[in-house]
Amino acid sequence: MKNKRLQLIFCLALPLAVGLAASWVSGGSELYDKLILPPLSPPSWVFPVMWTALYLLMGYASYLVLTSGMDKSVVNPALGAYLVQLFFNFLWPVVFFGLVRFAAALLVLVLLWIAIFITIRRFFPISPLAGKLLIPYLIWVSFAGYLNAGVWLLNQSNPFL
C-alpha cells in the first residue's frame, strides 16, 4: 500500500516538475503579451490551469500503466514513449518562449503530438483508462499547434520581438 502511494506521488509529481522546470527555463509567459495572436487565443491565465490539469491526467495515466501488473516487456516501452513525450513537452516552451523560435517550436510540437499519439497507443492495451486520460492532452496539443502556427505567421515582422 505504501509503495503504491509513493508511486502515485512520483507519477503525479514528475510531469508537474517537468512543466515547472520548462516554465522556469523558458522565462514564463512575458512574451505572450507582446504577440499578435490568432483568433480563438485564450487569455494567458488559461494556460497554467490547463497544463496543471493535463499534467495530473498524464501522471495518473502513467501510474495506471506502472502499477498494471503487466509484463515489463510491455510496460517499459510504454513508459519509454511517455518519457519521450515529456521531453518534447519540456522542450517546446524553451524553444517558443525562451529562444523565440516559432517555426522550430512548431516542429517540436509536431514531434510532441506524434510522441503523445504513440504513448496513447502503447498505454491503451495496458490500461484503456490510461490511454483515454491522454486524449485531452492530444486535443490540447493539437490546439496549441494551431496557436503556434498562427503566432509564427502573424509575428514574422512584429517590432516588439
C-alpha positions as CSV (number, residue, x, y, z in Angstrom):
1,M,0.0,0.0,0.0
2,K,2.7,2.5,1.0
3,N,4.7,1.6,-2.1
4,K,1.7,2.4,-4.4
5,R,1.1,5.7,-2.6
6,L,4.8,6.7,-3.3
7,Q,4.5,5.6,-6.9
8,L,1.3,7.7,-7.3
9,I,3.0,10.7,-5.8
10,F,6.0,10.3,-8.0
11,C,3.9,9.7,-11.1
12,L,1.9,12.9,-10.4
13,A,4.9,14.9,-9.5
14,L,7.0,14.1,-12.5
15,P,5.0,15.9,-15.2
16,L,4.3,18.8,-12.8
17,A,8.1,19.1,-12.2
18,V,8.8,19.0,-16.0
19,G,6.2,21.7,-16.6
20,L,7.6,23.9,-13.8
21,A,11.2,23.4,-15.0
22,A,10.2,24.3,-18.5
23,S,8.4,27.4,-17.3
24,W,11.4,28.4,-15.3
25,V,14.0,27.8,-18.0
26,S,11.9,29.5,-20.7
27,G,11.2,32.6,-18.7
28,G,7.4,32.1,-18.4
29,S,4.8,34.0,-20.4
30,E,6.0,37.6,-20.6
31,L,6.4,37.2,-24.3
32,Y,2.7,36.2,-24.7
33,D,1.5,39.8,-24.1
34,K,3.7,41.1,-26.9
35,L,2.5,38.6,-29.5
36,I,0.0,39.2,-32.3
37,L,-2.4,36.2,-31.5
38,P,-4.6,34.2,-33.9
39,P,-8.3,34.1,-33.4
40,L,-9.5,31.8,-30.5
41,S,-6.4,32.5,-28.5
42,P,-7.2,32.1,-24.8
43,P,-6.1,34.6,-22.2
44,S,-2.7,33.8,-20.6
45,W,-4.2,32.6,-17.3
46,V,-5.8,29.7,-19.1
47,F,-2.5,28.0,-19.9
48,P,-1.3,27.2,-16.4
49,V,-4.8,26.0,-15.4
50,M,-5.0,23.7,-18.5
51,W,-1.4,22.4,-18.2
52,T,-1.8,21.6,-14.5
53,A,-4.9,19.6,-15.2
54,L,-3.2,17.8,-18.1
55,Y,-0.1,17.1,-16.1
56,L,-2.2,15.5,-13.4
57,L,-4.0,13.4,-16.0
58,M,-0.7,12.4,-17.6
59,G,0.7,11.5,-14.2
60,Y,-2.2,9.4,-13.2
61,A,-2.2,7.6,-16.6
62,S,1.5,6.7,-16.1
63,Y,0.7,5.4,-12.6
64,L,-2.0,3.1,-14.1
65,V,0.5,1.7,-16.5
66,L,3.3,1.4,-14.0
67,T,1.1,-0.4,-11.5
68,S,-0.8,-2.5,-14.0
69,G,1.0,-5.7,-13.2
70,M,1.6,-6.4,-16.8
71,D,4.9,-7.8,-18.0
72,K,7.8,-5.3,-18.1
73,S,8.3,-6.1,-21.8
74,V,5.0,-4.3,-22.4
75,V,5.1,-1.7,-19.7
76,N,8.7,-0.4,-20.2
77,P,8.2,0.6,-23.9
78,A,5.0,2.4,-23.0
79,L,6.7,4.3,-20.2
80,G,9.7,5.0,-22.5
81,A,7.3,6.6,-25.0
82,Y,5.8,8.6,-22.1
83,L,9.2,9.9,-21.2
84,V,9.9,10.9,-24.8
85,Q,6.7,12.9,-24.9
86,L,7.7,14.5,-21.6
87,F,11.0,15.5,-23.1
88,F,9.2,17.2,-26.1
89,N,6.8,18.8,-23.6
90,F,9.7,20.3,-21.8
91,L,11.4,21.4,-25.0
92,W,8.5,23.2,-26.6
93,P,8.2,26.2,-24.2
94,V,12.0,26.5,-24.1
95,V,12.1,26.9,-27.9
96,F,8.9,29.0,-28.2
97,F,9.3,31.4,-25.2
98,G,13.0,31.1,-24.3
99,L,14.5,31.1,-27.8
100,V,11.6,32.9,-29.5
101,R,11.8,30.5,-32.5
102,F,8.2,29.9,-33.5
103,A,8.8,27.8,-36.6
104,A,11.2,25.5,-34.7
105,A,8.7,25.3,-31.8
106,L,6.0,24.2,-34.3
107,L,8.3,21.4,-35.4
108,V,8.8,20.4,-31.7
109,L,5.0,20.5,-31.3
110,V,4.6,18.1,-34.2
111,L,7.1,15.7,-32.7
112,L,5.3,16.1,-29.3
113,W,2.0,15.3,-31.0
114,I,3.5,12.1,-32.6
115,A,5.0,11.1,-29.2
116,I,1.7,11.6,-27.4
117,F,-0.1,9.5,-30.1
118,I,2.5,6.7,-29.7
119,T,2.1,6.9,-25.9
120,I,-1.6,6.6,-26.2
121,R,-1.3,3.6,-28.5
122,R,1.1,1.9,-26.0
123,F,-0.9,2.8,-22.9
124,F,-4.3,1.7,-24.2
125,P,-3.6,-2.1,-24.3
126,I,-2.2,-1.9,-20.8
127,S,-4.9,0.3,-19.3
128,P,-7.7,1.6,-21.5
129,L,-8.3,4.3,-18.9
130,A,-4.7,5.4,-19.1
131,G,-5.0,5.8,-22.9
132,K,-8.2,7.7,-22.6
133,L,-6.7,10.0,-20.0
134,L,-4.2,11.2,-22.5
135,I,-6.8,12.1,-25.2
136,P,-7.5,15.7,-23.7
137,Y,-3.7,16.2,-23.8
138,L,-3.6,15.3,-27.5
139,I,-6.5,17.6,-28.3
140,W,-4.9,20.5,-26.3
141,V,-1.6,20.0,-28.2
142,S,-3.5,20.0,-31.5
143,F,-5.0,23.3,-30.5
144,A,-1.5,24.5,-29.4
145,G,-0.3,23.6,-32.9
146,Y,-2.9,26.0,-34.4
147,L,-1.9,28.7,-31.9
148,N,1.8,28.2,-32.6
149,A,1.3,28.3,-36.4
150,G,-0.8,31.4,-36.0
151,V,1.8,33.1,-33.9
152,W,4.6,32.2,-36.3
153,L,2.6,33.6,-39.3
154,L,1.4,36.7,-37.6
155,N,4.6,37.8,-35.9
156,Q,7.2,37.5,-38.6
157,S,7.6,41.3,-38.6
158,N,6.4,42.1,-35.1
159,P,8.6,45.0,-33.9
160,F,8.1,44.1,-30.3
161,L,10.0,40.8,-30.5
